[in-house]
Amino acid sequence: MLLRRILPILFLFIACCTAAQNSNSGPKALNYIVIDGDTMPVVNIETVTIRHFQNKRKQIKYDKLMRNVKKAYPYAVAARDELNNMNAHLVGVTDPQQREAYIKAYEKQMFRRYEKELRALTISQGRILLKLVDREINNTAFNLIQEYRGDFSAYFWQGVARIFGDNLKSEYDPDEEDMYIEEIVQLIEAGLI
C-alpha cells in the first residue's frame, strides 16, 4: 500500500529532476530516422556490464580488486605520460653519455615526485600496477628497466621481484587472466566509477 503512494511521487521527482537538468543544458538536437512516414528518435545507450556474484566471497574479492585498480591506475597513466615526455626529449639526444645522464636525472626527479605515494601502495596494488604499466606502455617492467637501465639492473630487479613472488616479465592479458582488471579500467575510462 505504501509502495503505491511512494512510487508515483518517486517517478514525478525523477521526471522533474530530468526536466530541470535538460533545461539547464540548453536545447539538444536528437538524431532520428523516418520509417514509413513515422519519425523515430535514435538514442545511443552505452553498454554497462553489471557484475553479480552468487558467492559473497567472490563479490568481496571483486570489490577489493576494484579498489586496488582505482588506486593503481592513475600511476600507470602517469608512467605512460612521463615515459612519453622522456622519450620526446631523448629523440634529439644522440650521445650515449648525455642520454644516460638525462635518464638518471629524470629518474631522480620521478623518485622525488612519486616515491612517497608508491611506497604507500599495498603489495596487491603494486602487482596490479605492474600489469597496468604493461597495458599502458605495451612493454613489461622488465623490458623497460632493461631498455633504460641496462641488463644488470633488469636481472637484479627481476631477482628481487621473484623473491617476493612477483615477476617483472609478466604481461597484461585482458582476455584471460586480467579480464576483471580490464573491465574495471574500461569503467574508469568511461567515467562510470
Contacts in CASP RR format, 6 or more apart in sequence:
PFRMAT RR
TARGET T0000
AUTHOR 0000-0000-0000
METHOD contacts of the structure
MODEL  1
MLLRRILPILFLFIACCTAAQNSNSGPKALNYIVIDGDTMPVVNIETVTI
RHFQNKRKQIKYDKLMRNVKKAYPYAVAARDELNNMNAHLVGVTDPQQRE
AYIKAYEKQMFRRYEKELRALTISQGRILLKLVDREINNTAFNLIQEYRG
DFSAYFWQGVARIFGDNLKSEYDPDEEDMYIEEIVQLIEAGLI
22 28 0 8 1.000
30 41 0 8 1.000
30 42 0 8 1.000
30 43 0 8 1.000
31 41 0 8 1.000
31 42 0 8 1.000
31 43 0 8 1.000
32 39 0 8 1.000
32 40 0 8 1.000
32 41 0 8 1.000
32 42 0 8 1.000
33 39 0 8 1.000
33 40 0 8 1.000
33 42 0 8 1.000
34 40 0 8 1.000
46 190 0 8 1.000
48 192 0 8 1.000
49 183 0 8 1.000
51 59 0 8 1.000
51 62 0 8 1.000
51 183 0 8 1.000
53 59 0 8 1.000
53 62 0 8 1.000
62 180 0 8 1.000
64 124 0 8 1.000
65 128 0 8 1.000
65 180 0 8 1.000
65 181 0 8 1.000
65 184 0 8 1.000
66 184 0 8 1.000
66 193 0 8 1.000
68 122 0 8 1.000
68 124 0 8 1.000
68 125 0 8 1.000
68 128 0 8 1.000
69 128 0 8 1.000
69 132 0 8 1.000
69 181 0 8 1.000
69 184 0 8 1.000
69 185 0 8 1.000
69 188 0 8 1.000
70 184 0 8 1.000
70 188 0 8 1.000
70 193 0 8 1.000
71 121 0 8 1.000
71 125 0 8 1.000
72 121 0 8 1.000
72 125 0 8 1.000
72 126 0 8 1.000
72 128 0 8 1.000
72 129 0 8 1.000
72 132 0 8 1.000
73 132 0 8 1.000
73 185 0 8 1.000
73 188 0 8 1.000
75 114 0 8 1.000
75 117 0 8 1.000
75 118 0 8 1.000
75 121 0 8 1.000
75 129 0 8 1.000
75 132 0 8 1.000
76 129 0 8 1.000
76 132 0 8 1.000
76 133 0 8 1.000
76 135 0 8 1.000
76 136 0 8 1.000
77 136 0 8 1.000
78 114 0 8 1.000
79 133 0 8 1.000
79 136 0 8 1.000
79 137 0 8 1.000
80 133 0 8 1.000
80 136 0 8 1.000
80 137 0 8 1.000
82 106 0 8 1.000
82 110 0 8 1.000
83 137 0 8 1.000
83 144 0 8 1.000
86 102 0 8 1.000
86 103 0 8 1.000
86 106 0 8 1.000
89 102 0 8 1.000
89 106 0 8 1.000
90 99 0 8 1.000
90 102 0 8 1.000
90 103 0 8 1.000
93 99 0 8 1.000
93 102 0 8 1.000
103 148 0 8 1.000
103 149 0 8 1.000
107 148 0 8 1.000
118 129 0 8 1.000
121 129 0 8 1.000
123 164 0 8 1.000
127 166 0 8 1.000
128 181 0 8 1.000
130 140 0 8 1.000
130 141 0 8 1.000
130 166 0 8 1.000
130 168 0 8 1.000
130 170 0 8 1.000
131 170 0 8 1.000
131 172 0 8 1.000
131 178 0 8 1.000
131 181 0 8 1.000
132 172 0 8 1.000
132 181 0 8 1.000
132 185 0 8 1.000
133 141 0 8 1.000
133 144 0 8 1.000
134 140 0 8 1.000
134 141 0 8 1.000
134 170 0 8 1.000
134 171 0 8 1.000
134 172 0 8 1.000
135 172 0 8 1.000
135 174 0 8 1.000
135 178 0 8 1.000
135 182 0 8 1.000
135 185 0 8 1.000
137 144 0 8 1.000
139 147 0 8 1.000
140 168 0 8 1.000
140 169 0 8 1.000
140 170 0 8 1.000
140 171 0 8 1.000
141 157 0 8 1.000
141 168 0 8 1.000
141 169 0 8 1.000
142 154 0 8 1.000
142 157 0 8 1.000
142 158 0 8 1.000
142 168 0 8 1.000
142 169 0 8 1.000
143 154 0 8 1.000
143 169 0 8 1.000
145 153 0 8 1.000
145 154 0 8 1.000
145 157 0 8 1.000
145 168 0 8 1.000
146 153 0 8 1.000
146 154 0 8 1.000
154 168 0 8 1.000
157 168 0 8 1.000
158 167 0 8 1.000
158 168 0 8 1.000
158 169 0 8 1.000
161 167 0 8 1.000
161 168 0 8 1.000
172 178 0 8 1.000
172 181 0 8 1.000
174 181 0 8 1.000
174 182 0 8 1.000
184 193 0 8 1.000
187 193 0 8 1.000
END
